[in-house]
Amino acid sequence: MKAIYITQAGGPDVLQLQDLELPVLEPNEVRIAVKASGVNRSDILTRQNPDAYGGDTPKAQIPGLEVSGTITAVGASVENFKIGDAVCALVAGGGYATHIHVDARLCLPIPKGLSFVEAAALPEVIFTVWFNVFQQAKAVKGEGLLIHGGTSGIGVMGLQIAKALGLQTYTTVGTQEKVHFIEKHALAKVINYKETDFEQAFSEEKIDVILDMVGGDYTQKNLNILQKNGRLVHINGMKSLTPTINLWTVMSKQLIITGSLLKPQSISVKKQIAEEVAQTVWPLLASGEIKPEVYRVYPLEEAAQAHQLMEDSDHIGKIILEPQH
């Protein structure tokens, strides 16, 4: 098989296409001929520190956390998939490749009407949103949800899911083009954080849950605008992982501060997410009520350019790699 290999820690240029041998297929796995792979910000962190342990693989030397493709082999104990099935899957690494072995419990059938490219944009963002917003923060219909970075892959999909499930949605973005995108698709009440302070803009809104990947000085502002019994969920800290907060805000409003890393979660945790997503979110995709937003598709060998685009943060939606078989 061919795969993008992290040759050493560094910038996008350390990503190189190499020929590698596929490992032995385990009884619980399926082999997928990869048609498309999603690019995520976590892949950049992996590239910068490829020896970091996490997930279900000891070293993430091949990045990539989500794929779509066709099953070409099934392990002896796999019963719910067969050769030829079109699937997408959450993986703990190895997605930037022409082939991959995946635990069958983390595979989902591609929703009706979606292409392989669109399907590759689904697993990482949907699993992240579901795990954090709905399993951890327990957001329910009628509550208000603020997602920072509303035009990121997670933002676009998270706002769609939340709105479809009856939540009031709010978001922050960094350009007027992104404001127009959110307004055009009626995804949320939106502000440009470079022009407007989100704490002031949303101070009178009923916000019960915040999904934040910024950290730093956003943290206290988030706490300030949350309703009593509100929940603040962190999935990154792009500004800072060590913010200073006023605990009185937390105590007086009985707030919950939590967060997660999806990649290191056990197969059993991810399986539970997959089951709930299949039941609740997959029908919304099949009906067209929600849909993935793909910004750009690169050939697999141009993974470095895809990473540079991700780092520039100018995109809206997902960046996808497409292997040539």
Order of alpha helices (4+ residues) and beta strands (2+ residues): beta-beta-beta-alpha-beta-beta-beta-beta-alpha-alpha-beta-alpha-beta-alpha-beta-alpha-beta-alpha-beta-alpha-beta-alpha-alpha-beta-alpha-beta
